[in-house]
Amino acid sequence: MTDGSPWRRDAGQAREVWWSDALTDPWRDPQASAVVYAPPQPGAAPPVPLETPPPPPRRGIGLMLMVSVITALLAGALGGTLGYVFALRGGGGTPLGGGSNLGGSPPEAANRAPESLAGVVKKVLPSVVTIRARAGNSGSLGSGFIVSNDGYVLTNDHVVGGPNGGATITVTFSDGRTAPARLIGTETESDVAVLKIDQTGLPPVEFADSDTIQVGDPVIAVGAPLALSNTVTYGIVSATDRPVVAGESSSPRYYAAIQTDAAVNQGNSGGPLFDAAGRAVGINSVIKSLSTDQQTAGNVGLAFAIPINQAKRQAQDIIERGKARRTVLGASTDPAYNSPAGGVKLANVTAGGPAEQAGLKAGDVILRLEDDPLEDPEDLVALVRKYPPGAVVSVKFQRGGADQSASVTLAADAN
């Protein structure tokens, strides 16, 4: 056995490498099989050599040349194909100064499926406007959205109306064009206002059924937060029928709001809240903030939108009747009532009104309206305003400590 090191004979013999002539032996065939050879005995007949297989044919230079040519052709074809693919997809760089854009985008980058988030935003942006209202030395900025192709625009009352009104109003479209707008009417307690642009062929939004919205549904807010027009934010519905009271105590605004965590800031007011299909489900109106100063208030993940069913109904009233109807229960509440169990105590019931016709009496404590619990008197007003006049709602109440229920047919106020 040997590991390839020189094989040594006796110490007196010279060193030799037994395979030293192997590489220079012109007759040596490395692929030949091993043969055991025994020298002939003296006087013995010479051995008859066994027939040995002929040596394998040598590969000619022609075959080697053919293989080289074929390899070169394949390499060239592969390189050309890869270069073409990278050129189409922008994957190949070009020398600086070569006149081509570096890192070009693939052709499909400019297009998105209509049902994708980017596709939905592309569809709705032309329907959203930035609103600037100025009265004397004061002004406001907010958002709005087109609701008819002949130029009606829906927004918040506090963006364009306010306590004084009479503002000069300008709208800016998503493409930068501007147009004057005039105020058609407002519903201050619901914070809804309707404007009119004297143009036709405008792209109106599509409306969703806000009564079907559920917690967890994705929503998109579009508007001009902090005067940054065409801003899009994304989130989910985090609560529904959230009673909210906003504004000054002398002119409160009531919302049975859609609550969302989509980022909303000053300037989003009056802008649309869309569902994942690009249909308006609400008007962004109020934010919750840790700051008590409206000038420094910012988004903390709690924003509130007027349900579009309510806003659309009131906008239609304003356009057709000049004034929106307010839905009422026909009862007043006791602001001093406070119970750990919650509920709203009725102080008075209007004769002949919806509450009296349903059998409710002064002193009854209303615990729920439909599935929504009540804790403050404002909750009852906000939730009732969500429904149209004539709607039938279930009321759970306590009388003398016993739970009872009634169905109330709501009505419009007398104003």
N, C-alpha and C positions, 0 to 999 in steps of 0.2 A: 504494500500500500504506500502511496506517496501523496503528498499534498502539493507536489510541484517543485519542491526544493531539490537541489542537486543530490543525486543518489551517490553515496560514497561507497567505494570498494575498500579493500584493505588499506591500511594507513600508508603502506609503501607504494601503492599504485597512484598513478596520476588521476586527478579529478576529470571526469568527463560527464557531459550531459547526454543522456542516451537518446534524446530526441533532437540533438543539435543540428542534424542534417535534414530534418523533416521538412522544414519550410523551403529548403532549396532543392529538394529532390524533385526533378522534373517528372518523374513517373508516379509520384505519390498522388493518390486520389483520396481526398478527405472523406468522400462519401462511400468508399469501398468498404465492404464488410471485413471484419477481422478474420485472419487465417492462421491457424496453428501449423507451424512447419517443423518437421523433424528431419535432421540430416540423415542421409542414407548410410547404412552399415557398409563397411568395406566388402567388396565383392558382390554386393547386392545389385540387382537390376535397378537401373534408374527409375525413379517413380514416374508413373504416368500422371501428368498434370490433370487435375480436375478441370472440367469445363467451367469457366468463370463467365458471369454475365458481362456483356459488353458495357463499357462505360456509358453513363447517360449522355445524351447529345448535348453539346455545348450550345448555350443560347447565343444566337448570332447577333451581330450588331444591328441587323435590320429589325429584329423584334424589339430590341431596346429602344431604337429610334422611334418605332411606332408607339410604344408605351409613353415615351416622353411627349410626343406630339398630342396624343389623346389627353394626357394629364394637363398639358398647357391649355388645350381647348376648353376642357371642363372648368379649369380655374378661371379662365377669362369669362366664360358664360356666367358663372356664379358671381363673380365680381361685378359684372355689368348689371345683373338682376338686382343685387343688393344696392348698388348705387342708384338705380332707378327708383326702388322702393323708398330709400331714405330721402331722395330728392322730392318725391311726392309728399311725404309726411313731414318735411322740414327737418329731418334728422341729420342731414349732412350740413356741415358748416362750410362757409365760403371765406376766402381770405378777406381781411379788412380792406375796404375800398373797392370791393368787387361789385358793388352796386346792388347786392341782394340783401334782404332782411335776414338778420341772424336769428336763429331759433324760430323760424316761421311756424305759425299755428296750423294744425291739420284742418282741412276744409270743413269738417263737421263741427269745429269749435264755435262757429258763428250761429249754428242752429241748435235749437232745443226742442224736444217734443212738446206739443201744446199742453199736455197734462203735467209736465215737470214744473217745478217751482219757478224757474226762470221763464218758462213758456207762459205760465199764468200771469206773472208780473208784466211781461211784455204786452199781454192782452189788455190788462186793466189800467196801465199807466196813462194812456191817452184820455181816460175818463176822469182823472184826478186833477184838481186845480189848486193852486196856491191863491189865497185870498188876502188882500190888503184893504183895510178900511181906515179911513182918516176923517176925523171930525175936529176942525180947528187945529190946535197944536198937538193933539193926541191921536194915536193910531193903534191899530192892532194887526196882527198877522195870524192867519190860521189856514185851514185847509177846507176843501169841499169836494164834491163829486157830482158829475153830470148825471141827471136822472131822466132826461128826455132829449130826443134829437133836435128839438126846437129850443133848447137852451136853458131849461130849468136846472138849478143847482141846489143841492141840499147841504146844509152846514149847521153849525151851532148858533143859537141866538147870541151867546156871549162873544162870538167872533165878530158879528156884524151889527147886532142890534144893541144890546146893552140897555142901560136905563135911559139913555138919551136918544139914541138912534140918529137918523139924519146924516150918516157918514157917507163919504164918497168911496165907492167900492170898485176895486179893480181885481180882475182875475188873471192869473198867468197859467197858460197851458203847459203841458209837459214838454212841448217842443220849444218853449220860450216865448211864444206869441202872447200878447196881452189883449184884453178887451174890457170895456167898462161893464158893470153889472148894476142892476137896481134891485132894491129889497122889495119883495112881494109881500111878505108877512112873517110873523114869528109866533111861537108859543113859548112864552118866557119860562113857565114853570116846568116844561118838559125840555127846554133848551134846544128847540128846533127852529130853524129859519130856512126860508126859501128865497133864492135869488133868481134873476132872469138875465141871461145874456141874449142880446138881440142877434142871434145867428142860428142858422139851421144846418142840418147834416152833422151835428156833433155826436160823438159816440157815448151813449148812455151805459151805465153799469147794468148788470143783471142783478136781480134781487133773489136772495135765498129766503127760506122760511125760518125765521129766527126762533120759532117755537120748537124746532127740531134740533137745535144746537145742543151738544152734549159736552160735559167736562172731558177734556182730553183731545177734543177736535183741534186740528191745526188751523191757525188763523194768520193772516197777513195784514199788517197795518201799513198804510201808505199815506204820506203827507209831507209837511214841511217842518219837522221838528227843529227848533232853534234856527228857523229861517233857511234850513237846508232842503230846498225843494226836491221832489222826486226821491225821497228817502223811503226805503222799504225795510221793515223789520218783521220778524217772524217769531211765532210762539204758539201756545196752545190756549184753549179755554180753560181757565182754572176754577171758575165757578159760574153759575147762572142764577138769575133772579136775585142778585146781590142788591139789597136796598141801600141806596146812596142818597145823601142830601148834600148839595153843594151850593155855592153862592152865598150872598149876604143873607143875614137873618130876616131882613125886610123883604127880600125877593128870593126865597129858596127855590132850588131846582131839585126835582125828584127823579130818581132813576131806579128802575128794577133792572140793574145793569148786567151785561155780559162782562165778566171779569177775565182778564187775560194777562199773561206775563210777557207778551210782545212789548218791546221797548217803545214807550210813548212819552213824549215830552211836550213842553209848550210849543205850539205851532202845529202839533198833530190835531188839535181840537177841530172838529168839524169834518175831519177826513174819514175815509171809509175803513172799516174792518172787514176783510174778505175771508171767505172760507177757502179750502184748498182747491176748489173749482173756479175761483175768481168771481164768486157772487157775493154781493154786499150782505153782511149779516148784522152790521151795526154802524153807529157813528161814534168814533173815539171822542170822548168828552171830558173825562176827569182822570186824574192820576192820584195815587196815594203817595205821600212823601213824608220823610222825617222832618222836613223843614216847614215851618209855619208861614214863611215868607214866600209868596207866589213867585217872586222874581228869582229866587234861588232854589225853588223846588225842582227836583229831578226825579227821573225814573228809578224806582226801587223794585221793579218787577210786578207792580200792581197797577193796572190801568182798567178803566171802565168805559163801556160803550153802550149807547142807547140801542136797544133791540130794533132792528130795521123794520119789523112789522109795525111797531108803535110809531116810529119816525115817518114811515111811508104813509101810514093812515093820516097822520096829522098834516103832512105836507100836502096830501090830496085835499084835505079840508081847506087848507090855506089857499090853494090854487082855485078850488071850485067855489068856496063859500067866503073866502077872505079872512077866515078865522078858524082855528082848530078847536074842536070840542074836547072837553076834559071829562074823563070817565069818573063817576063818583059812586060811593056806596050809599049815600044819604044818611050819614051819621057823623057826629063829631066825637073826638076822643078826649080822655082825661089825662092831661100831661103830668099830673102829680102821681098817677098810679105807678107803682113799682112792686113787682113780685119776683122772688127768686125763680119761680116757675115760668116766668115770661108772660107774654100775652099783652093785649091792648084793651083797656076798659072803655066802653062806650059811655060818653057823658050825656049825649042827646041823640035822639033818633028823629029824623025829619018825617013829619006826617005825610003819608002817602008815598014816601020814597022807597027805594029798593030794599033797604034794611027792614023797614017796618013791614013791607009786604011779605018779606021772608020770615016774619015772626020774631025778629030781634028786638030787644028792648034796652033802654038805658040801664046801665049796671052790668050788662053781659060783658064777659071778658073773651075776646076773640083770640084764640090760640094759633090757628092756622088759616091761611087763605090758600085753597088748593093744597099743594104739598109743602108750602113755604111757611116756616114758623115766624111768629111776630114777637118782637121784643120792645120796640119803640113805636110811638104813634106815627112817626114818619114812615116806618116800614109799611104800614097799612096804606098810606097814601101812594107810596111808590109802587107797590104791587098792584093796586087797583088801577093805576094809570096805564099799566102795561096792557090791559085788556080793552077792547073796543066797547062802546056803548051797546047794550043788548046781549053781551056775553053772559053766560050762566056760570057762576063759580061756586064751589063748595066751601062752606065755612064751618070750622069746628070751634065751638065756644063753650064756656062754662057759665052756668046759672045756678046759684045757690050751692056751689061745690060739685054739681053734677055735670058731666060732659054731655054735650048735645051737638047736633049738626044741622045745617040748613043749606038750601040752595038759593043763591041770591042772583037775580037778574039785574046786572049793573045798568046804569043810565048815564046820559050826558048831563052836564051841569046846565043851569038855566041861563048862563051868560052867552 
